[in-house]
Structures are given as C-alpha cells and as structure tokens.
Amino acid sequence: MPRQAPILAVGADGCPDGWVAVACENGRFSAIAHLPDIASLVATFPQAEAFGIDIPLSFPTDSAVRPTDREARRRLSSSAASLFPVPPRIVLEAATYADANALSKSEFGRGISRQSYALRSKILEAVGFIEATGENRLYEVHPELSFRLLARNFGHEVTASKKTWTGAIERLQLLEAAALAPPLEASPPLGRAAIDDVLDAAVAAWTAHRITTSSAETIAPPAEGDEPRTGAILA
C-alpha cells in the first residue's frame, strides 16, 4: 500500500540563544523556527522521523578523539578546522575551560581548544536529553560534510568559507537547487541565529531526510560501545 503521509525531517543548529530549525516534507522546505532548547525542538515537530543535529551526540570511549571525528577531519581536508572534536565527557563536564584543558592534558596527553569547550552547554544539553528521554530520532550531522555531498550531486564543489559572503551565497544556491532554501520573505523571528546557522540547519534537514530514506552516509563506524545512532557523524 503506498505511503500517504509526507516524510517530515528536521535539521537544527545551535545559536547563542537556543536552536534554529529547518523542517522539510519529502525533502522540500516546509518550515523554519527558533527554539530555546532541544526539548522544545522535538515538541514542535512531533511527527518528525529524524532530527539532524549539528552537535556531537557521543563522547570518545577509549581515547581523546572519536574515530568519526578523525575521519571527518580527513575528509574535510583544508576545511578541517570547521570541525571541533568532542573531548571525553569527564573533560567537558569540568566547570571551566582552564580546568578542562588541564584535565585533558593530564589524563589524555593533549589539551582541548576553546572552541571545543565552547560547545559544552549544547553538547551536554543534547546528550542529556537523549539520556533522560530515550529519544531515538536525534542524529549527529556535520553541515560542511553535508554541503560537500549536496554540491557533488549537482556537479559542483564548495570552495569558499561559509563565513564569507561568497560562501554563504554558494550554499544558499545549493539549498535553492535542492528545494530546501528558507524563503527570505515572511521569515519568523530567529533570535540571534546567524546566516550560517540557518544554512547549516537547512542542510542538516537534507541529511535528516536522507536518514529517513536510508541514503545518508556514515562517516566512519561508531567506536566500540557507542550506539550506531549517536556514535557517528552522518552526511
């Protein structure tokens, strides 16, 4: 019997005052929203089959770096700096960056970047939500890997940084070609979300839709002990 209901998938990226989310139905843009937290994100889109989240959803199990982070940085090559490897949980739970950096050096032989530690609240929020609720529709996505795959679908390459005007236009055009670009008119208030936050959420929705159709690509298998759903980046 043919499927009647549309497939709803959602992409989300963190911003200074919460999360910006882009939803798509059957792979096409359907909604954009600004939410204060992950719980509100899931509650706003209860029918979503997958949420692609631009935030790490697992921690290294037996080293200071997850295999999926290592492989993702290799694939990103010159853009590897756009991925900040998630440190072990005990490190990220340290109350200050200085404490976290010192602990990482003493326990794992390497420090952590301020950028990695800056993701602390969002990572702990997302992982804590999964642990508290058992929610099984959240998947980790890295937007730059997704943009690269999307570009190749159209015979292109992503060449400019998303932080530049050229790079933002480049990514917006890809989203327009994929019918996933949020409309510029009648956009709801999006809090403090930046342009690249919106672009990242939209391409995360593209990957989330690919997850629902079993066509998303797993970036290195999860480490032993990690759940397949949360232990690897998807694109």
URPE-V210971 format. One record per residue. PSI is psi in whole degrees, -180 to 180 (* if undefined). NEAR is the number of other ideal C-beta (glycine too) atoms within 10 Angstrom. Layout:
BEGIN
{{PSI	NEAR} {PSI	NEAR}}
END
This chain:
BEGIN
{{129	3} {148	3} {134	7} {-48	5} {142	9} {153	13} {118	17} {127	21} {151	30} {137	29} {146	29} {143	31} {143	26} {148	22} {171	21} {-29	9} {35	13} {-132	21} {142	26} {134	28} {141	30} {128	29} {150	24} {147	25} {123	15} {36	15} {2	19} {143	12} {137	20} {-26	17} {158	16} {144	19} {157	20} {125	21} {149	20} {-25	11} {173	14} {-39	25} {-42	14} {-36	15} {-51	24} {-39	20} {-31	10} {-30	14} {67	21} {-23	7} {-1	11} {137	22} {-22	16} {143	26} {119	25} {114	34} {127	28} {69	25} {142	22} {138	26} {11	22} {170	23} {157	20} {142	21} {-41	15} {14	8} {-179	13} {-6	19} {133	16} {144	26} {-37	19} {-34	27} {-42	22} {-45	14} {-38	17} {-42	22} {-36	19} {-44	11} {-34	18} {-23	17} {-115	8} {-15	6} {16	16} {-26	14} {-14	11} {-8	17} {122	23} {109	17} {137	19} {131	26} {168	30} {153	21} {-43	14} {-31	13} {-47	25} {-27	22} {-6	14} {144	18} {-27	8} {161	9} {-41	16} {-43	10} {-43	13} {-44	23} {-44	20} {-42	14} {-42	19} {-41	22} {-42	14} {-35	8} {-30	12} {0	17} {13	9} {147	12} {-179	17} {155	23} {157	14} {-32	11} {-41	12} {-43	22} {-30	22} {-21	11} {-1	19} {-55	18} {-40	11} {-41	20} {-50	21} {-34	14} {-50	16} {-47	26} {-41	21} {-38	11} {-45	18} {-45	20} {-37	9} {-31	9} {-19	12} {13	7} {128	14} {21	11} {5	19} {130	26} {143	23} {131	24} {145	32} {111	28} {-39	27} {-36	21} {-41	23} {-43	28} {-37	25} {-44	19} {-42	16} {-43	23} {-42	18} {-28	11} {-26	11} {12	11} {26	6} {175	14} {145	9} {123	18} {-28	9} {153	13} {142	15} {-16	22} {-8	11} {159	11} {-44	9} {-44	11} {-38	17} {-45	18} {-42	11} {-46	20} {-37	26} {-40	17} {-37	14} {-43	23} {-38	21} {-42	11} {-29	14} {6	20} {34	12} {5	22} {128	18} {139	19} {141	8} {-27	7} {150	4} {33	5} {137	10} {164	10} {135	7} {28	19} {-133	15} {18	11} {133	22} {170	16} {-45	13} {-26	18} {-42	23} {-45	24} {-42	26} {-40	29} {-39	31} {-44	29} {-26	31} {-33	30} {-37	35} {-46	30} {-39	29} {-40	32} {-40	27} {-31	22} {-41	21} {-24	18} {11	13} {32	6} {3	9} {153	21} {131	14} {127	16} {91	24} {140	17} {154	13} {153	19} {156	18} {130	9} {-16	9} {148	19} {140	12} {-34	9} {-36	18} {-6	19} {2	22} {152	25} {142	27} {155	22} {*	24}}
END
